[in-house]
Amino acid sequence: MKKILVLILAVVLLLTACSGAKATASAKAVSLAKQAVEAMDGYLDGSVGYKEAHDTVEEVVGKMEYTSSYKAPDWTEEQRTDWFIHSELVSVAHDLLMDNYEGTPERYNEIVESRNKIAEYAGLGKR
């Protein structure tokens, strides 16, 4: 299920990136994304442990479940951006879990990439 979600997300992201349009997230999604980005930054910097970072991201994922009610292609730009943030958070939660078990440089880079995508969609700074 997660692989299908990630595949769909990749295709949609590719199509959106090619369109050149700047997406705008809802205030709720921006606030939640900021919480998750701060947790990821702490984890990547080593000031926050895996459990705390993962728990924060999972909590944010739960709070963004509202995006599951959005139905493409009828969603607004804001809904689409919120959905992208939620989908990327689901992916990064998995990456954090895997990094806890197999802390490779590649996994670290995947977390940084996901963190930057979330930040970009939420209008926050990249790492």
DRENDREN-119845 format. One line per field, with one value per residue: residue number from 0; residue in one letter; x, y, z of N, C-alpha, C in turn. Coordinates in pm, whole numbers. Example, Ala and Ser with C-alpha at 12.3 -4.5 7.8 and 13.67 -1.06 7.14 Angstrom:
BEGIN
seq <- 0, 1
type <- A, S
npx <- 1319, 1285
npy <- -569, -225
npz <- 780, 708
capx <- 1230, 1367
capy <- -450, -106
capz <- 780, 714
cpx <- 1320, 1290
cpy <- -330, 3
cpz <- 780, 787
This chain:
BEGIN
seq <- 0, 1, 2, 3, 4, 5, 6, 7, 8, 9, 10, 11, 12, 13, 14, 15, 16, 17, 18, 19, 20, 21, 22, 23, 24, 25, 26, 27, 28, 29, 30, 31, 32, 33, 34, 35, 36, 37, 38, 39, 40, 41, 42, 43, 44, 45, 46, 47, 48, 49, 50, 51, 52, 53, 54, 55, 56, 57, 58, 59, 60, 61, 62, 63, 64, 65, 66, 67, 68, 69, 70, 71, 72, 73, 74, 75, 76, 77, 78, 79, 80, 81, 82, 83, 84, 85, 86, 87, 88, 89, 90, 91, 92, 93, 94, 95, 96, 97, 98, 99, 100, 101, 102, 103, 104, 105, 106, 107, 108, 109, 110, 111, 112, 113, 114, 115, 116, 117, 118, 119, 120, 121, 122, 123, 124, 125, 126
type <- M, K, K, I, L, V, L, I, L, A, V, V, L, L, L, T, A, C, S, G, A, K, A, T, A, S, A, K, A, V, S, L, A, K, Q, A, V, E, A, M, D, G, Y, L, D, G, S, V, G, Y, K, E, A, H, D, T, V, E, E, V, V, G, K, M, E, Y, T, S, S, Y, K, A, P, D, W, T, E, E, Q, R, T, D, W, F, I, H, S, E, L, V, S, V, A, H, D, L, L, M, D, N, Y, E, G, T, P, E, R, Y, N, E, I, V, E, S, R, N, K, I, A, E, Y, A, G, L, G, K, R
npx <- 82, 190, 392, 247, 119, 343, 438, 224, 236, 489, 448, 252, 392, 594, 446, 342, 575, 668, 480, 536, 393, 335, 268, 27, -15, -258, -317, -327, -193, 60, 138, 143, 331, 555, 601, 673, 899, 1074, 1112, 1236, 1467, 1591, 1640, 1810, 2023, 2104, 2019, 1775, 1622, 1549, 1293, 1146, 1143, 1019, 773, 665, 640, 462, 240, 174, 115, -120, -284, -314, -480, -715, -674, -722, -980, -996, -1061, -917, -977, -1081, -983, -872, -601, -483, -577, -449, -179, -173, -229, 2, 196, 110, 138, 415, 502, 414, 588, 838, 813, 837, 1098, 1240, 1194, 1324, 1583, 1645, 1693, 1875, 2106, 2209, 2410, 2262, 1996, 1982, 2013, 1774, 1590, 1659, 1597, 1317, 1241, 1309, 1132, 886, 921, 942, 685, 540, 630, 858, 1204, 1469, 1700
npy <- -119, 128, 150, 183, 423, 592, 569, 682, 936, 1017, 1032, 1231, 1440, 1475, 1560, 1796, 1939, 1983, 2157, 2406, 2557, 2726, 2582, 2613, 2563, 2484, 2677, 2512, 2280, 2389, 2462, 2209, 2080, 2229, 2153, 1885, 1914, 2045, 1841, 1650, 1792, 1809, 1538, 1479, 1642, 1524, 1598, 1515, 1211, 898, 791, 1011, 1184, 1020, 967, 1226, 1284, 1079, 1155, 1396, 1298, 1157, 1374, 1488, 1329, 1418, 1481, 1254, 1248, 1401, 1421, 1353, 1439, 1672, 1835, 2132, 2367, 2413, 2189, 1986, 2043, 2011, 1738, 1638, 1707, 1549, 1292, 1282, 1295, 1048, 886, 973, 897, 623, 614, 713, 507, 294, 398, 388, 118, 47, 245, 406, 607, 662, 635, 843, 1058, 1028, 1099, 1368, 1464, 1418, 1580, 1830, 1846, 1854, 2092, 2271, 2256, 2359, 2611, 2664, 2690, 2522, 2260
npz <- 0, 84, -105, -339, -282, -263, -526, -672, -563, -654, -933, -945, -826, -1014, -1236, -1132, -1078, -1332, -1426, -1328, -1153, -844, -544, -278, 58, 314, 614, 836, 746, 699, 958, 1084, 922, 984, 1250, 1209, 1044, 1217, 1405, 1241, 1170, 1420, 1462, 1246, 1313, 1540, 1791, 1876, 1951, 1776, 1852, 1955, 1731, 1537, 1665, 1671, 1395, 1322, 1474, 1351, 1096, 1157, 1229, 984, 841, 737, 474, 330, 249, 25, -318, -616, -953, -855, -657, -484, -531, -282, -137, -282, -229, 49, 56, -70, 122, 338, 225, 180, 442, 539, 398, 502, 766, 745, 643, 864, 1046, 915, 911, 1176, 1211, 1010, 972, 723, 499, 269, 352, 537, 360, 217, 410, 445, 187, 179, 393, 289, 71, 203, 345, 131, 12, 222, 235, 380, 481, 302, 385
capx <- 0, 278, 464, 152, 103, 467, 441, 127, 291, 600, 392, 185, 497, 660, 356, 333, 704, 677, 385, 594, 304, 374, 158, 2, -76, -345, -249, -317, -86, 188, 168, 178, 457, 662, 629, 744, 1031, 1156, 1148, 1333, 1592, 1652, 1690, 1924, 2133, 2144, 1971, 1649, 1634, 1457, 1157, 1080, 1120, 920, 644, 614, 597, 341, 131, 138, 49, -256, -360, -337, -567, -824, -646, -768, -1114, -984, -1078, -863, -910, -1164, -929, -818, -454, -453, -599, -344, -56, -189, -216, 144, 266, 71, 199, 560, 519, 400, 713, 949, 795, 896, 1242, 1291, 1191, 1432, 1711, 1668, 1743, 1991, 2145, 2303, 2413, 2153, 1871, 1993, 1986, 1632, 1520, 1685, 1518, 1175, 1230, 1313, 1007, 782, 948, 909, 539, 486, 687, 963, 1337, 1534, 1819
capy <- 0, 244, 160, 238, 563, 661, 573, 782, 1064, 1049, 1072, 1360, 1539, 1499, 1640, 1929, 2006, 2023, 2263, 2533, 2627, 2729, 2531, 2680, 2475, 2547, 2719, 2393, 2194, 2457, 2449, 2070, 2053, 2294, 2064, 1766, 1956, 2071, 1710, 1589, 1865, 1764, 1402, 1485, 1708, 1441, 1652, 1446, 1069, 837, 775, 1140, 1232, 934, 991, 1357, 1271, 995, 1236, 1490, 1217, 1135, 1499, 1524, 1230, 1487, 1486, 1131, 1271, 1477, 1337, 1406, 1563, 1786, 1908, 2265, 2374, 2398, 2048, 1906, 2066, 1943, 1594, 1612, 1713, 1429, 1175, 1285, 1263, 903, 832, 1003, 814, 495, 635, 723, 372, 216, 454, 339, -19, 41, 384, 421, 743, 675, 656, 980, 1147, 1019, 1180, 1509, 1495, 1427, 1698, 1946, 1849, 1900, 2234, 2346, 2264, 2441, 2746, 2674, 2684, 2392, 2230
capz <- 0, 90, -232, -435, -246, -301, -672, -713, -522, -744, -1062, -927, -803, -1142, -1318, -1072, -1096, -1472, -1455, -1289, -1062, -703, -464, -152, 157, 412, 737, 921, 693, 722, 1101, 1110, 851, 1062, 1364, 1159, 995, 1336, 1460, 1150, 1184, 1545, 1441, 1154, 1384, 1653, 1919, 1906, 1921, 1679, 1904, 1962, 1595, 1473, 1729, 1625, 1256, 1321, 1528, 1244, 992, 1205, 1223, 845, 777, 667, 330, 265, 194, -99, -437, -741, -991, -814, -543, -505, -519, -139, -102, -345, -155, 179, 31, -95, 251, 412, 160, 206, 584, 550, 348, 593, 886, 708, 634, 1002, 1101, 853, 954, 1312, 1201, 921, 954, 612, 442, 172, 427, 588, 246, 185, 512, 410, 68, 218, 478, 201, -7, 295, 370, 10, -1, 331, 227, 480, 422, 280, 466
cpx <- 87, 353, 374, 134, 225, 477, 346, 180, 403, 549, 328, 289, 567, 574, 346, 462, 718, 584, 438, 506, 353, 253, 148, -72, -168, -264, -229, -202, 50, 230, 213, 311, 574, 700, 712, 884, 1124, 1201, 1253, 1468, 1665, 1712, 1815, 2046, 2182, 2098, 1840, 1666, 1529, 1313, 1082, 1047, 1010, 781, 582, 562, 469, 219, 80, 66, -97, -342, -388, -421, -684, -801, -695, -909, -1110, -988, -1024, -958, -983, -1106, -875, -665, -411, -470, -489, -213, -61, -170, -72, 222, 237, 140, 350, 590, 506, 530, 828, 934, 856, 1048, 1306, 1298, 1306, 1570, 1746, 1729, 1868, 2034, 2252, 2304, 2298, 2021, 1868, 1957, 1839, 1550, 1538, 1601, 1370, 1150, 1224, 1187, 894, 798, 910, 758, 477, 541, 793, 1098, 1388, 1656, 1941
cpy <- 126, 262, 221, 386, 644, 674, 680, 921, 1109, 1099, 1210, 1471, 1575, 1589, 1782, 2006, 2058, 2139, 2401, 2612, 2617, 2688, 2607, 2586, 2555, 2587, 2600, 2305, 2257, 2443, 2307, 2032, 2111, 2208, 1944, 1801, 1982, 1939, 1642, 1659, 1823, 1625, 1404, 1549, 1626, 1492, 1589, 1300, 1021, 838, 907, 1194, 1152, 956, 1123, 1347, 1188, 1072, 1334, 1416, 1194, 1259, 1544, 1421, 1294, 1491, 1361, 1147, 1349, 1382, 1407, 1366, 1687, 1866, 2044, 2258, 2353, 2252, 1959, 1921, 2000, 1792, 1555, 1610, 1587, 1305, 1169, 1253, 1112, 836, 854, 926, 676, 506, 645, 585, 289, 268, 408, 198, -31, 182, 401, 567, 766, 704, 798, 1079, 1145, 1102, 1328, 1549, 1510, 1552, 1824, 1958, 1903, 2050, 2320, 2362, 2353, 2582, 2771, 2659, 2541, 2381, 2233
cpz <- 0, -42, -339, -409, -287, -453, -725, -681, -617, -878, -1051, -905, -933, -1229, -1265, -1093, -1239, -1505, -1419, -1194, -919, -620, -332, -59, 248, 535, 831, 876, 715, 867, 1135, 1043, 929, 1182, 1320, 1113, 1114, 1399, 1373, 1160, 1311, 1531, 1353, 1219, 1503, 1788, 1965, 1865, 1822, 1730, 1906, 1821, 1526, 1532, 1683, 1482, 1248, 1373, 1421, 1131, 1032, 1196, 1080, 770, 704, 516, 257, 207, 63, -218, -561, -853, -943, -698, -583, -495, -374, -95, -159, -268, -18, 162, 6, 36, 330, 354, 186, 352, 609, 506, 446, 724, 863, 702, 773, 1067, 1046, 895, 1095, 1310, 1115, 884, 848, 565, 342, 242, 485, 478, 206, 284, 481, 289, 101, 301, 390, 115, 79, 320, 250, -6, 105, 330, 333, 411, 407, 369, 379
